[in-house]
Amino acid sequence: MNNIHQSGRQTTAPGFNIYNQPPDYYDATLSPEYIEQCFMPIRRLIDSLRKPEGVSILDLCCGTGVIPDLIRDLGGVSYLGLDLNPTFLDRARERMAGNEHFTFVEADLLKHQFDRRFDIVMMINGYHHFENHLKSQVVKRVHEMLAPEGSFILYEMCISTYENRDEFAHMVLDFYEKRIEWTRKNEPMTPKKLATWKNVRDLSVAGEDEYKVDYDYIRKDFHANGFALKQEIRVWPPENEDLFDDPRVGDFLFLFE
Ligand SMILES: C[S@@+](CC[C@H](N)C(=O)[O-])C[C@H]1O[C@@H](n2cnc3c(N)ncnc32)[C@H](O)[C@@H]1O
């Protein structure tokens, strides 16, 4: 793994990757403050899409099950979470134990065949886990999994526009420097949380497991693959905080149909 930044600064231990670690590392970033700021809007969006006859939800790249936990009390939900990390799925199943309407499957989303379609498909911080040459394939697969009148919810961290590899690295570093600084100011910082944010930053710069893109890339990819944007919310940074000059930088919640 190349975990040395342009600056030559080595910030996370060689070979350390939070996705190969117990789920506590990943979960360290999903603090109550983060969930309130960034993930509660997902719950509200799902709530607004519910129908009296019930709603089927497919959560692609569901990870450790934080999102199902957030919607466990919404009535009429039948939920299936998919992820390829067995230890993350163990944590998700543990969280949702006893909730028969919440099930999980261990699978690669690019390979798994479903025998049904879903009213809502969502992918929360999952799109950036696919290398850029695979992203359109992911979007096409989402289309196949969605019921005819279905909705797709996408959550993505959008970095600033870049022209080349050096600029890309610079934009990723800028995004995470600000994110870490903001988190320090707004949440209790723990060593594990700091190590995890830094590791995600380093994996993103190195292009290992994390393949971030900018806002325009996402909009174009979904448009080219037949999706229309119905709604978008920039959930981070908060509205009144100008961390970035470009309003297209930050965490976005998109609703596509
Ligand atoms: C950043 S985590 C997001 C987890 C969860 N959605 C959340 O927001 O808390 C990304 C997840 O994508 C999963 N993932 C990556 N590639 C995948 C693939 N090809 N098929 C299924 N899951 C995948 C990883 O295992 C990881 O759990």
Ligand as a Chemical Component Dictionary entry (heavy atoms), coordinates in Angstrom:
data_LIG
# 
_chem_comp.id                   LIG 
_chem_comp.type                 NON-POLYMER 
_chem_comp.pdbx_formal_charge   0 
_chem_comp.three_letter_code    LIG 
# 
loop_
_chem_comp_atom.comp_id 
_chem_comp_atom.atom_id 
_chem_comp_atom.alt_atom_id 
_chem_comp_atom.type_symbol 
_chem_comp_atom.charge 
_chem_comp_atom.model_Cartn_x 
_chem_comp_atom.model_Cartn_y 
_chem_comp_atom.model_Cartn_z 
_chem_comp_atom.pdbx_ordinal 
LIG C1  C1  C 0  -17.919 3.029  3.778  1  
LIG S1  S1  S 1  -18.732 1.505  4.041  2  
LIG C2  C2  C 0  -20.419 2.059  4.129  3  
LIG C3  C3  C 0  -21.249 1.226  5.075  4  
LIG C4  C4  C 0  -22.658 1.725  5.364  5  
LIG N1  N1  N 0  -23.435 1.936  4.175  6  
LIG C5  C5  C 0  -22.608 2.977  6.180  7  
LIG O1  O1  O 0  -22.756 4.069  5.594  8  
LIG O2  O2  O -1 -22.400 2.900  7.378  9  
LIG C6  C6  C 0  -18.647 0.754  2.459  10 
LIG C7  C7  C 0  -19.079 -0.696 2.430  11 
LIG O3  O3  O 0  -19.083 -1.160 1.083  12 
LIG C8  C8  C 0  -18.810 -2.534 1.089  13 
LIG N2  N2  N 0  -18.469 -2.981 -0.280 14 
LIG C9  C9  C 0  -17.397 -2.592 -1.015 15 
LIG N3  N3  N 0  -17.408 -3.209 -2.216 16 
LIG C10 C10 C 0  -18.529 -3.988 -2.242 17 
LIG C11 C11 C 0  -19.100 -4.874 -3.220 18 
LIG N4  N4  N 0  -18.502 -5.087 -4.398 19 
LIG N5  N5  N 0  -20.254 -5.510 -2.915 20 
LIG C12 C12 C 0  -20.842 -5.313 -1.714 21 
LIG N6  N6  N 0  -20.361 -4.490 -0.752 22 
LIG C13 C13 C 0  -19.212 -3.831 -1.013 23 
LIG C14 C14 C 0  -17.672 -2.642 2.104  24 
LIG O4  O4  O 0  -17.539 -3.959 2.582  25 
LIG C15 C15 C 0  -18.141 -1.644 3.175  26 
LIG O5  O5  O 0  -18.856 -2.281 4.198  27 
# 
loop_
_chem_comp_bond.comp_id 
_chem_comp_bond.atom_id_1 
_chem_comp_bond.atom_id_2 
_chem_comp_bond.value_order 
_chem_comp_bond.pdbx_ordinal 
LIG C1  S1  SING 1  
LIG S1  C2  SING 2  
LIG S1  C6  SING 3  
LIG C2  C3  SING 4  
LIG C3  C4  SING 5  
LIG C4  N1  SING 6  
LIG C4  C5  SING 7  
LIG C5  O1  DOUB 8  
LIG C5  O2  SING 9  
LIG C6  C7  SING 10 
LIG C7  O3  SING 11 
LIG C7  C15 SING 12 
LIG O3  C8  SING 13 
LIG C8  N2  SING 14 
LIG C8  C14 SING 15 
LIG N2  C9  SING 16 
LIG N2  C13 SING 17 
LIG C9  N3  DOUB 18 
LIG N3  C10 SING 19 
LIG C10 C11 SING 20 
LIG C10 C13 DOUB 21 
LIG C11 N4  SING 22 
LIG C11 N5  DOUB 23 
LIG N5  C12 SING 24 
LIG C12 N6  DOUB 25 
LIG N6  C13 SING 26 
LIG C14 O4  SING 27 
LIG C14 C15 SING 28 
LIG C15 O5  SING 29 
# 
